[in-house]
Amino acid sequence: MSTDSPSEPRSAGRGDDLRWEEFQVKGEQLLAKVKELVHQGNIRRLVIANEDGKTLVEVPLTVGVVGAVLVPVAVAIGAIAAIVTDCTIRVERSDGSGA
């Protein structure tokens, strides 16, 4: 079992309530799902893993990351989508308002 993938909600130490969600998607759906999740706006980190659970890419997302900053990430995710058949998207969300 890999130890480099997130498994438990963690606190950032600032009063944020963090939680993890997982989504199983096909390779051709990967980029569209990532765009949908990022558009929701409360994501702190995004991890994409292959069907064996091995982390392929981990992207920290901060408040205000939009537009041109995400273009290289989208290109990388598109390349991953072209070579994987099934994958898991793990999303770390912030439920709290932060401080």
N, C-alpha and C positions, 0 to 999 in steps of 0.2 A: 504494500500500500504506500502511496506517495505521501510524503509529509510536507510537500511544498504547496499544497492546495488548502484554501481556507476551509475550516470545518465548523467553527463555533463563532457565534456573534462575539465581537470584541468591543470594548469601550475605548474611545479615543482619549479619555481622561478629561474631557471638557463638558461632561454632562450630556453628550449625545447618546441616544439609544440607537445602536447599530444592529442590523439584522442581515442575514444572508438569504437570498432566494436563488433557486436553480431553475433553469429552463432547458429542456431537451429540444434541440432543433436539428433539422437536416442541414447539410452544408449549404444548399441553395437558399435557405431561409435565414442564414446567419446574419448577413449584413443588414437585412431589413429589420430583424428583431433587435439588433444592437442599436440601430438608429432610433427605433421606437422607445427602447429603454432609456437612452441618453436624453431623448426629447422630454421624458417625464421629469427630469431635473433633480431628483433627490439621490442620485447615485454617487457614492464615494469611490468605489472601485469596481472594475469589471474584469472577470477572469474567464478565459475561454479554454476549455479542456477537450481533449479528444475522447473517443469512446472508451479508451482504457483508463481515463482519469488523469492523464498526464497534462499538466498545464502547458498550453501552447503560447499564450500571451496573457499578460496581466497589465491592465491600464489603470493607473490612479486618475480619478477625475475630481477636479476641484470646482467649487462654485464659480461660475462665470466662464468656464471653458466652453467655447462655442466656435462655430465657423471654421476659419482657416486652420486653427489649431488642431481640429479633429480630422482634417483631410489625410495626413499621413497615417493616422490610426485606421481610418476607413479603408485606405489602400491595403494596409497589412491584413485587415480582417477579410477583405475581398480575396486576397491571395490564399488565406487559410481556408476560406469557404470553397475555393476551387479544388483543394486537395483532400478535404475531409468529407466523409459521408454523413456521419452522425457526430454531434458534439454537444457539450454542456456549457451553458453560459451561467456563471455564478455572479451574482450582483450583490454588492454590499450597499445597503441603503441606510440613510440617516433618517430616523423618525423624529428626532428632537429638533429643536430650533437652534441648537448650538449656542456658543457664547463667544 
